[in-house]
Amino acid sequence: MGRLEGKIAIITGAASGMGLAGAQLFAREGASVVMTDVAEEALNATAEQITKEGGEVLALVHDVSTAESWATVVDRAVTHFGRIDVLVNNAGIHIKKGILEAELDDWNRVLAVNTTGVWLGMKSVIPHMQTQGGGSIVNISSIAGIIGGDADSGGAAYSASKGAVRSLTKHAAQWFAKDGIRVNSIHPGAVYTGLARAAGRTWDSMSASFADKVPLAPHVGEPNDIGYGMVYLASDEAKYITGEELVIDGGWITH
Ligand SMILES: NC(=O)c1ccc[n+]([C@@H]2O[C@H](COP(=O)([O-])OP(=O)(O)OC[C@H]3O[C@@H](n4cnc5c(N)ncnc54)[C@H](O)[C@@H]3O)[C@@H](O)[C@H]2O)c1
């Protein structure tokens, strides 16, 4: 029996990187997965691949920064599967601009996706979890939400957005524990995903550039390293854990 057998999960930003890794692992562990993303073509291709491997998925185009899009996704998920046991708020963007370089539009866009998107997701799903008598929410923050320095690769709004996700997670954990809803955050360090590829990085260059910061080889994470964290926090193995922050960074912030 899979570790998530019978659970219904929504994973945002599931067309790429950690969200895709999470969707693959969730499906292998017996969950039915609602995969959502703005990138329609990549989303449909990856959903088809998981279906071919025997997974049960529903792929929905979704912009996490709008309330209308969330209403559609949650409505379709509940109509299709009948309930929502797990929400993984994973979709995120990064703009490499510091406080002085960023324009208001840059700032607002990063906050809209990375922070407002997480709040809207919880606002949309929690009433269903309350009616059902429980659920698990996993919010993907970053070590940039805990430490400063170069953990945000020079993105001021990114750090601010991920710090907000960390504290919003603890707020939600406190207020909804009475409903049996657990809310935790994951804080990845450097992970080789679409964000890194879009920035022109290769695995080898990334591994080499983080060798002096990240003590554990290969000095850069792969999407499954985070996906396994999602599986654990979503599963009943974590039934007494809420408001916690799981750092998966090869030891970067122990420095
Ligand atoms: N890669 C890293 O090193 C790293 C480190 C710490 C935290 N994170 C966080 O992990 C999460 C996943 O990132 P990733 O590295 O897998 O990146 P990725 O670019 O591979 O995947 C992110 C996905 O989110 C989607 N997305 C973007 N805007 C969206 C929107 N408005 N609505 C719905 N989907 C949207 C993208 O289309 C993409 O498929 C993000 O929240 C990111 O901030 C990444």
The ligand as an SDF file (V2000), in Angstrom:
LIG
                    3D

 44 48  0  0  0  0  0  0  0  0999 V2000
   15.0140   25.8530   -7.6150 N   0  0  0  0  0  0  0  0  0  0  0  0
   15.4540   26.2960   -6.4560 C   0  0  0  0  0  0  0  0  0  0  0  0
   16.6650   26.3380   -6.2140 O   0  0  0  0  0  0  0  0  0  0  0  0
   14.4730   26.7410   -5.3850 C   0  0  0  0  0  0  0  0  0  0  0  0
   14.9700   27.0190   -4.0960 C   0  0  0  0  0  0  0  0  0  0  0  0
   14.0860   27.3720   -3.1010 C   0  0  0  0  0  0  0  0  0  0  0  0
   12.7330   27.4500   -3.3620 C   0  0  0  0  0  0  0  0  0  0  0  0
   12.2550   27.1840   -4.6060 N   0  0  0  0  0  0  0  0  0  0  0  0
   10.8050   27.2500   -4.8050 C   0  0  0  0  0  0  0  0  0  0  0  0
   10.3290   25.9970   -5.2220 O   0  0  0  0  0  0  0  0  0  0  0  0
    9.1110   26.1660   -5.9640 C   0  0  0  0  0  0  0  0  0  0  0  0
    9.1990   25.3980   -7.2680 C   0  0  0  0  0  0  0  0  0  0  0  0
   10.2030   25.9810   -8.0580 O   0  0  0  0  0  0  0  0  0  0  0  0
   11.0790   25.1770   -9.1240 P   0  0  0  0  0  0  0  0  0  0  0  0
   12.4880   25.4590   -8.7970 O   0  0  0  0  0  0  0  0  0  0  0  0
   10.6020   23.7830   -9.2200 O   0  0  0  0  0  0  0  0  0  0  0  0
   10.7490   26.0410  -10.4230 O   0  0  0  0  0  0  0  0  0  0  0  0
   10.1840   25.6770  -11.8700 P   0  0  0  0  0  0  0  0  0  0  0  0
   10.2880   26.9370  -12.6520 O   0  0  0  0  0  0  0  0  0  0  0  0
   10.8390   24.4430  -12.4010 O   0  0  0  0  0  0  0  0  0  0  0  0
    8.6550   25.3490  -11.5630 O   0  0  0  0  0  0  0  0  0  0  0  0
    7.7520   26.3570  -11.1650 C   0  0  0  0  0  0  0  0  0  0  0  0
    6.4360   26.1250  -11.8890 C   0  0  0  0  0  0  0  0  0  0  0  0
    5.5010   27.1190  -11.4440 O   0  0  0  0  0  0  0  0  0  0  0  0
    4.7570   27.5270  -12.5720 C   0  0  0  0  0  0  0  0  0  0  0  0
    4.1520   28.8450  -12.3550 N   0  0  0  0  0  0  0  0  0  0  0  0
    4.7660   30.0480  -12.4310 C   0  0  0  0  0  0  0  0  0  0  0  0
    3.8670   31.0250  -12.2040 N   0  0  0  0  0  0  0  0  0  0  0  0
    2.6720   30.4240  -11.9700 C   0  0  0  0  0  0  0  0  0  0  0  0
    1.3630   30.8930  -11.6800 C   0  0  0  0  0  0  0  0  0  0  0  0
    1.0960   32.2080  -11.5880 N   0  0  0  0  0  0  0  0  0  0  0  0
    0.3790   29.9940  -11.4790 N   0  0  0  0  0  0  0  0  0  0  0  0
    0.6240   28.6610  -11.5980 C   0  0  0  0  0  0  0  0  0  0  0  0
    1.8300   28.1470  -11.8940 N   0  0  0  0  0  0  0  0  0  0  0  0
    2.8470   29.0250  -12.0770 C   0  0  0  0  0  0  0  0  0  0  0  0
    5.7380   27.4980  -13.7340 C   0  0  0  0  0  0  0  0  0  0  0  0
    5.0760   27.4550  -14.9980 O   0  0  0  0  0  0  0  0  0  0  0  0
    6.5520   26.2630  -13.4170 C   0  0  0  0  0  0  0  0  0  0  0  0
    6.0380   25.1140  -14.0600 O   0  0  0  0  0  0  0  0  0  0  0  0
    8.9290   27.6650   -6.1400 C   0  0  0  0  0  0  0  0  0  0  0  0
    8.0080   28.1410   -5.1770 O   0  0  0  0  0  0  0  0  0  0  0  0
   10.3330   28.2040   -5.8790 C   0  0  0  0  0  0  0  0  0  0  0  0
   10.3120   29.5350   -5.4330 O   0  0  0  0  0  0  0  0  0  0  0  0
   13.0950   26.8370   -5.6290 C   0  0  0  0  0  0  0  0  0  0  0  0
  1  2  1  0
  2  3  2  0
  2  4  1  0
  4  5  1  0
  4 44  2  0
  5  6  2  0
  6  7  1  0
  7  8  2  0
  8  9  1  0
  8 44  1  0
  9 10  1  0
  9 42  1  0
 10 11  1  0
 11 12  1  0
 11 40  1  0
 12 13  1  0
 13 14  1  0
 14 15  2  0
 14 16  1  0
 14 17  1  0
 17 18  1  0
 18 19  2  0
 18 20  1  0
 18 21  1  0
 21 22  1  0
 22 23  1  0
 23 24  1  0
 23 38  1  0
 24 25  1  0
 25 26  1  0
 25 36  1  0
 26 27  1  0
 26 35  1  0
 27 28  2  0
 28 29  1  0
 29 30  1  0
 29 35  2  0
 30 31  1  0
 30 32  2  0
 32 33  1  0
 33 34  2  0
 34 35  1  0
 36 37  1  0
 36 38  1  0
 38 39  1  0
 40 41  1  0
 40 42  1  0
 42 43  1  0
M  CHG  2   8   1  16  -1
M  END
$$$$
